[in-house]
Amino acid sequence: MGDFLAVVAVLADTGTWIAQFIHVFLYVYIALIFAHILTTWFQLPYSSALARAQRFLFDVCDPYLRLFRRFIPPLGPLDLSPMVGMLVLVVIDRVVAGVF
């Protein structure tokens, strides 16, 4: 009986760790999408470091956002795909939190 409880405790701890990892990962990704949005709204002075940061944000965020751009047309200059993408990530986080 003691071994069974030890296994259950390890599994419960592992589940909590996985849920916390997914939570942090999703919110870091949301922050990256938000930074990507800000860098597209404002014209920043040229700097090689800023250019590398913008390229990184584009390379990380754009493949995910393209999934939503296929189905959500832009409303004039307003692109709603980042907001929908962030909302989907929050919903995934809540579902994972409910499971674990």
C-alpha positions in Angstrom: 0.0 0.0 0.0 2.9 2.4 0.8 4.4 1.8 -2.7 1.1 2.6 -4.3 0.8 5.9 -2.4 4.3 6.8 -3.3 3.6 6.2 -7.0 0.4 8.2 -6.8 2.3 11.1 -5.1 5.0 11.1 -7.9 2.3 11.1 -10.6 0.4 13.9 -9.0 3.6 15.9 -8.7 4.5 15.2 -12.3 1.0 16.3 -13.4 1.3 19.5 -11.5 4.7 20.1 -13.0 3.5 19.5 -16.5 0.5 21.8 -16.0 2.8 24.6 -14.6 5.2 24.2 -17.5 2.4 24.5 -20.1 1.0 27.5 -18.2 4.3 29.3 -18.2 5.1 28.4 -21.9 1.7 29.6 -23.1 2.0 32.9 -21.3 5.5 33.5 -22.5 4.3 32.8 -26.0 1.4 35.3 -25.5 4.0 37.9 -24.3 6.0 37.2 -27.5 2.9 37.7 -29.7 2.2 41.0 -27.8 5.8 42.2 -28.4 5.4 41.2 -32.1 2.2 43.3 -32.3 4.0 46.3 -30.8 6.9 46.1 -33.1 4.6 46.1 -36.1 2.7 49.1 -34.9 5.6 51.4 -34.3 8.5 52.4 -36.6 11.6 51.8 -34.5 15.0 53.4 -35.3 17.3 51.0 -37.2 19.6 49.0 -35.0 21.1 45.6 -35.7 20.0 44.4 -32.3 16.4 45.6 -32.8 16.3 44.1 -36.3 17.4 40.7 -34.9 14.8 41.0 -32.2 12.1 41.8 -34.7 13.2 39.0 -37.0 13.1 36.6 -34.0 9.6 37.7 -33.1 8.5 37.3 -36.7 10.0 33.8 -37.0 8.5 32.7 -33.7 5.0 34.2 -33.9 4.1 34.4 -37.6 3.7 30.6 -38.3 1.2 30.4 -35.5 -0.6 33.6 -36.5 -0.8 32.5 -40.1 -3.1 29.6 -39.0 -5.7 32.3 -38.0 -5.0 34.6 -41.0 -6.3 31.9 -43.3 -9.8 32.2 -41.8 -9.9 35.8 -40.4 -9.6 38.5 -43.1 -8.1 41.8 -42.0 -10.6 44.6 -41.3 -8.8 47.3 -43.2 -5.5 47.9 -41.5 -6.6 46.0 -38.4 -5.4 42.4 -38.2 -7.5 40.4 -35.6 -5.5 37.2 -35.9 -3.1 38.0 -33.0 -6.1 38.6 -30.6 -7.8 35.4 -31.7 -4.5 33.5 -31.4 -3.9 34.8 -27.8 -7.5 34.0 -26.9 -7.0 30.4 -28.1 -3.8 30.1 -26.0 -5.7 31.3 -22.9 -8.5 28.8 -23.6 -5.9 26.0 -23.9 -4.3 27.1 -20.7 -7.7 26.9 -18.9 -8.4 23.5 -20.3 -5.0 22.2 -19.2 -5.5 23.7 -15.8 -8.9 21.9 -15.6 -7.4 18.6 -16.6 -4.6 18.6 -14.1 
